[in-house]
Structures are given as structure tokens and as C-alpha cells.
Amino acid sequence: MKNDAKIVMSVKNLSKKYGDNEVLKKIDMEVHEGEVISIVGPSGSGKSTFLRCLNHLEHLSGGEIMVNNIPLLGEDGSHANAKKNEKAAKEICKSVGMVFQQFNLWPHKTVLENIIEGPVQVKKENKKEAIKQAERLLEKVGMLEKKNAYPAQLSGGQQQRIAIVRTLAMNPEIILFDEPTSALDPEYVGEVLSVMKDLAKEGMTMIVVTHEMGFAAEVGDRVIFMDGGYIMEDGTPQEVFKHPKTERAQVFFSKILNV
């Protein structure tokens, strides 16, 4: 773990409810600069909901998330906290990017137009400079020749690589990945994971909800195992995959890792 690096995100006693259904319970976590954290676990364990809370796509019911000293607060029964969170989320979104399962590219815009939309419209960057940066990032992921194509003309793997570039164009400090390969045909998974591995080598702070255990083992500094809305394991890939402490994790990994 990169414990000597500064803490860029901390989560304390986070809970999330939908009515009477509490899907996240007493979540505590710290993220250090440059860390790659893989979040794994069975479907319905709260992984994606947790990720969406980290950049306020879901409102917090209780607890606190701190991103670069900007707090998001639990909102249950607190109109004041809800108002504070609206303002905080605008700042947090400048430093926290997100890559979704389903790409979320605008179908009526070209690859280049998709990428520069955020920098130009949200960050008010010079359009020529935004285009230069977009072309540099496209070249980095082997997609420059597709800059004038539309999403429908691209494979799923190509679309997801563009979605990653679109996120990088905003110069985030942290990138959240919500099962970025689960909507892809198997033949395209490798090209997306390759881009993510390169980002990890460059020191990007990444939190990745994934079913790709090989990626988690190879690239992750830490693996978090979630079940029933709780973090049940948090350690190195070797610790969590090979020597899980909880019986639930032991059963889960014995089925999928043949250990």
C-alpha cells in the first residue's frame, strides 16, 4: 500500500439507504495518491452504489466522504447538508472523473467533440488547446485515426477507450471505474484493460469496481471485498485472494479463483 503518499479521499461511517433498504453500512476507507484499489464482490453487494457515492451521483444517507479536504455529508433529515453537498459536488467533480459501464458517449457528436465538450464547456478551456490535448490523448490509446468517427462506427472496446480519454481530458486526480469491461465482448476486454494498466503505471489514482480478478491481482495495490453493504476484506491482492479472513470471502474466492 502507498501509505507514505498523501490521503486524497477518506470515507467515514458511510451509509446509503433507499427507503428501509440499507445498501451501504458503516463504510470506512482511505485512498492514497497513486493507489489502485479494486473493489470486488458478488452482485448486489453495494459496489457500484459505493462508487457512485464517491462523486455524489448518489446522495449519502449518513457519514462523510472527504475529497481533497472538501466534505460530502450525510443528508438524512438535513436540508442544510444537502445544500452544502450540491456546492461541494461541483468542486469534487473537477478532480474526480468516472468511467461507466455503458460508455455514455453522445451519439450525435464525433469522438473529438465528445472529448472536448467537458474541457471547453465546464472548465472553459481554450478550444484549440482542448483539441490539441484530445489528439495527444487519442494517440496515447491508439485511437487518433478515429477522431472524426461517431460512436456508432466504433466497437465497444473502442468506445470505452474514448470514454476513458474523455475522462482524462478533464485532468482528474482520481478516476472511478464502474465495471468498465462488463458490457464488452470478450475480444475487446484486453484493449481496455491495457489502457487502464498504463494509467496505473503512470501513477493515476484509480478505484475500480471489477469482475476482472486477473487485473485486480496484477495492477491493484489493494483489493476490497464487499458483501451485504459492508467492506469485509481490505488488503493487498495476495492477502485478500490467497488468505481472506472472513468465511464469506473464502467461499466467494474458492468458487471463482479455484483456491
Backbone torsions as a table, in degrees:
resi	resn	phi	psi	omega
1	MET	NA	149.9	-177.0
2	LYS	-93.7	60.2	-174.4
3	ASN	-70.5	-16.5	178.9
4	ASP	-81.1	-13.0	178.4
5	ALA	-81.7	160.5	-178.0
6	LYS	-69.9	151.8	177.0
7	ILE	-81.3	120.5	-179.2
8	VAL	-101.3	-15.9	178.2
9	MET	-152.1	137.3	173.5
10	SER	-135.6	145.4	-179.1
11	VAL	-124.2	127.7	-178.5
12	LYS	-129.6	119.6	172.2
13	ASN	53.8	36.7	-177.2
14	LEU	-68.5	132.8	171.3
15	SER	-133.1	151.4	177.8
16	LYS	-140.6	124.6	-179.6
17	LYS	-121.1	145.3	165.9
18	TYR	-117.0	98.4	-173.3
19	GLY	65.3	-124.2	179.3
20	ASP	-89.3	-4.1	-177.1
21	ASN	-91.0	110.2	179.3
22	GLU	-92.6	108.7	-174.6
23	VAL	-94.6	-19.2	172.9
24	LEU	-127.8	134.6	-172.7
25	LYS	-134.5	113.8	171.1
26	LYS	52.2	52.3	-179.5
27	ILE	-83.9	127.2	174.8
28	ASP	-126.1	133.8	-179.9
29	MET	-163.0	146.6	170.3
30	GLU	-121.3	142.8	178.4
31	VAL	-120.7	126.1	178.8
32	HIS	-98.5	151.0	-179.8
33	GLU	-56.2	130.9	177.8
34	GLY	85.3	-1.0	179.9
35	GLU	-77.9	145.8	169.2
36	VAL	-113.5	115.1	-177.8
37	ILE	-113.5	122.5	176.4
38	SER	-99.7	131.2	177.8
39	ILE	-109.6	120.0	-176.9
40	VAL	-127.0	166.7	179.2
41	GLY	149.7	171.8	-178.1
42	PRO	-68.3	161.6	175.4
43	SER	-59.9	141.3	178.4
44	GLY	82.5	11.1	-177.7
45	SER	-87.0	-7.5	178.2
46	GLY	104.0	5.9	-174.5
47	LYS	-60.4	-53.6	-176.5
48	SER	-68.6	-36.8	177.0
49	THR	-61.6	-42.8	177.5
50	PHE	-59.0	-47.2	-179.6
51	LEU	-59.6	-42.0	-177.2
52	ARG	-70.7	-25.0	174.5
53	CYS	-69.1	-30.3	-173.3
54	LEU	-65.8	-24.2	174.9
55	ASN	-123.6	24.9	171.3
56	HIS	66.4	25.3	168.1
57	LEU	-74.1	-21.7	170.0
58	GLU	-122.0	139.7	178.1
59	HIS	-76.0	141.6	176.9
60	LEU	-77.7	135.9	173.9
61	SER	-83.0	-41.8	179.2
62	GLY	-151.8	166.6	179.8
63	GLY	87.9	-161.0	-174.5
64	GLU	-152.0	141.7	170.2
65	ILE	-120.7	129.9	179.4
66	MET	-116.3	122.5	177.9
67	VAL	-120.9	112.8	-177.9
68	ASN	47.9	48.1	176.9
69	ASN	68.2	14.0	173.3
70	ILE	-105.8	120.5	-175.3
71	PRO	-91.3	141.7	162.3
72	LEU	-109.0	132.5	-170.8
73	LEU	-116.7	153.5	174.9
74	GLY	-60.4	137.7	-170.7
75	GLU	-107.8	-6.9	-176.0
76	ASP	-56.9	115.1	177.3
77	GLY	74.8	8.8	-177.1
78	SER	-125.5	97.6	176.8
79	HIS	-64.7	-35.4	-179.3
80	ALA	-62.3	-43.7	178.8
81	ASN	-64.8	-37.0	178.8
82	ALA	-61.9	-41.1	179.2
83	LYS	-67.0	-42.2	178.2
84	LYS	-62.0	-39.6	-177.8
85	ASN	-66.2	-35.6	177.9
86	GLU	-58.4	-44.9	-180.0
87	LYS	-68.9	-44.3	-178.6
88	ALA	-63.2	-39.7	-176.7
89	ALA	-61.6	-34.4	179.0
90	LYS	-63.5	-36.8	177.9
91	GLU	-74.4	-43.1	-177.7
92	ILE	-62.7	-37.6	-178.7
93	CYS	-65.9	-17.3	176.1
94	LYS	-73.7	-23.8	-176.6
95	SER	-115.1	-9.1	-179.9
96	VAL	-119.2	114.1	177.4
97	GLY	-99.0	163.6	180.0
98	MET	-141.8	136.8	175.6
99	VAL	-113.9	125.8	-172.1
100	PHE	-98.4	167.1	177.2
101	GLN	-61.2	-42.0	-170.2
102	GLN	-104.3	25.5	171.8
103	PHE	70.3	-51.3	178.5
104	ASN	57.8	36.1	174.2
105	LEU	-81.1	149.0	175.2
106	TRP	-75.8	119.4	-174.0
107	PRO	-68.1	-24.2	-176.0
108	HIS	-90.4	0.6	179.3
109	LYS	-112.9	148.8	176.5
110	THR	-70.3	170.6	176.5
111	VAL	-54.2	-49.5	-178.6
112	LEU	-61.8	-43.4	-179.6
113	GLU	-64.3	-37.7	176.4
114	ASN	-60.2	-41.8	-173.8
115	ILE	-73.6	-39.6	-174.7
116	ILE	-85.2	-10.1	-177.0
117	GLU	-55.3	-49.8	-177.8
118	GLY	-64.8	-54.2	180.0
119	PRO	-56.1	-39.9	-176.3
120	VAL	-78.6	-46.5	-173.7
121	GLN	-82.6	-38.6	-175.8
122	VAL	-91.1	-48.0	-176.2
123	LYS	-94.0	-2.6	176.1
124	LYS	58.1	37.0	177.9
125	GLU	-77.2	155.5	175.2
126	ASN	-61.5	132.5	-174.0
127	LYS	-62.0	-41.5	179.9
128	LYS	-62.7	-41.1	179.1
129	GLU	-67.1	-38.7	179.2
130	ALA	-63.5	-39.4	178.7
131	ILE	-65.4	-42.5	178.2
132	LYS	-58.4	-46.6	-179.3
133	GLN	-64.6	-41.6	179.6
134	ALA	-60.9	-43.0	-179.9
135	GLU	-66.2	-37.3	178.0
136	ARG	-63.8	-43.2	-179.7
137	LEU	-69.2	-37.9	177.6
138	LEU	-62.8	-40.2	178.2
139	GLU	-63.3	-37.9	-178.9
140	LYS	-60.9	-34.4	-179.2
141	VAL	-102.6	13.0	175.5
142	GLY	71.6	33.0	-174.6
143	MET	-127.1	12.7	-174.6
144	LEU	-60.1	-36.4	-177.1
145	GLU	-68.6	-10.1	-179.5
146	LYS	-100.8	12.9	-171.4
147	LYS	-62.9	-27.7	-179.4
148	ASN	-100.3	5.5	177.8
149	ALA	-79.5	162.1	174.7
150	TYR	-102.6	154.2	-176.6
151	PRO	-50.5	-38.2	-177.5
152	ALA	-65.2	-17.8	179.9
153	GLN	-89.1	1.1	-175.4
154	LEU	-111.6	154.1	172.9
155	SER	-72.8	168.0	178.0
156	GLY	-59.8	-41.5	178.8
157	GLY	-63.6	-39.8	177.8
158	GLN	-66.3	-41.5	178.5
159	GLN	-62.1	-40.2	-179.3
160	GLN	-69.4	-34.8	175.3
161	ARG	-63.7	-37.9	176.7
162	ILE	-65.9	-39.6	178.7
163	ALA	-61.6	-38.0	177.4
164	ILE	-66.9	-43.0	178.1
165	VAL	-61.7	-42.0	178.7
166	ARG	-58.4	-39.6	177.4
167	THR	-68.3	-43.6	179.7
168	LEU	-62.9	-30.9	-178.9
169	ALA	-63.0	-18.9	177.7
170	MET	-88.1	3.0	179.6
171	ASN	52.7	53.9	-178.7
172	PRO	-73.9	155.6	172.7
173	GLU	-87.6	-28.4	-178.3
174	ILE	-133.7	137.9	173.3
175	ILE	-119.2	129.9	174.5
176	LEU	-99.2	129.5	178.2
177	PHE	-116.1	119.6	180.0
178	ASP	-102.5	93.0	-179.2
179	GLU	46.5	60.3	-170.9
180	PRO	-66.7	-14.6	-178.8
181	THR	-111.4	-1.0	-171.3
182	SER	-72.2	-20.4	179.1
183	ALA	-93.8	3.9	-174.5
184	LEU	-96.9	148.7	167.5
185	ASP	-63.7	146.6	-176.3
186	PRO	-52.2	-32.9	-176.3
187	GLU	-68.4	-17.5	-177.7
188	TYR	-101.3	-7.2	-176.1
189	VAL	-61.6	-44.2	-175.2
190	GLY	-59.0	-39.0	-176.2
191	GLU	-68.4	-32.6	178.1
192	VAL	-74.8	-43.7	178.6
193	LEU	-62.4	-33.5	179.1
194	SER	-62.3	-42.7	177.6
195	VAL	-63.7	-41.5	179.9
196	MET	-65.9	-37.9	177.4
197	LYS	-63.5	-40.3	178.1
198	ASP	-62.9	-40.9	178.2
199	LEU	-62.3	-40.9	179.0
200	ALA	-62.1	-42.6	179.6
201	LYS	-63.4	-31.1	-179.6
202	GLU	-80.2	-4.4	175.7
203	GLY	94.7	13.8	177.6
204	MET	-67.8	134.5	173.4
205	THR	-76.5	123.4	-173.0
206	MET	-136.2	136.9	171.6
207	ILE	-121.1	118.6	-168.0
208	VAL	-124.0	114.0	167.9
209	VAL	-82.1	122.2	-172.0
210	THR	-152.1	154.8	169.3
211	HIS	-103.1	-0.5	-177.4
212	GLU	-85.0	88.7	-174.9
213	MET	-67.1	-30.9	177.3
214	GLY	-63.3	-42.8	176.7
215	PHE	-62.1	-47.0	-179.2
216	ALA	-59.5	-39.4	-178.9
217	ALA	-71.9	-38.5	-174.7
218	GLU	-81.0	-41.4	-168.7
219	VAL	-104.3	-30.5	-173.3
220	GLY	-69.8	135.3	167.9
221	ASP	-76.4	-34.8	179.3
222	ARG	-136.3	151.2	172.1
223	VAL	-122.2	130.7	174.8
224	ILE	-111.2	127.5	176.0
225	PHE	-105.2	123.6	-179.9
226	MET	-113.8	145.7	172.4
227	ASP	-157.9	137.4	176.9
228	GLY	61.6	25.2	179.0
229	GLY	86.4	2.3	179.2
230	TYR	-111.9	151.2	163.1
231	ILE	-82.8	115.3	-176.6
232	MET	-100.8	-23.3	177.7
233	GLU	-142.4	142.5	176.2
234	ASP	-151.5	107.9	-178.6
235	GLY	-169.3	-168.7	176.4
236	THR	-68.2	160.2	176.2
237	PRO	-53.9	-40.9	179.9
238	GLN	-61.3	-45.2	-178.5
239	GLU	-64.6	-47.9	-172.7
240	VAL	-75.4	-42.8	-177.6
241	PHE	-76.4	-41.1	-173.2
242	LYS	-93.6	-30.2	-175.1
243	HIS	-135.5	54.9	179.5
244	PRO	-63.4	143.4	-175.6
245	LYS	-85.3	-32.5	-174.1
246	THR	-93.6	149.0	179.7
247	GLU	-63.1	-37.6	-179.4
248	ARG	-61.0	-44.4	178.7
249	ALA	-67.0	-38.5	178.5
250	GLN	-59.7	-43.6	179.3
251	VAL	-65.8	-45.7	-178.4
252	PHE	-59.2	-52.2	-175.9
253	PHE	-71.7	-27.9	177.0
254	SER	-65.1	-29.6	-179.5
255	LYS	-79.8	-35.5	-173.5
256	ILE	-102.9	-18.1	-178.2
257	LEU	-111.2	-5.9	-177.1
258	ASN	56.1	44.2	177.5
259	VAL	-111.5	NA	NA
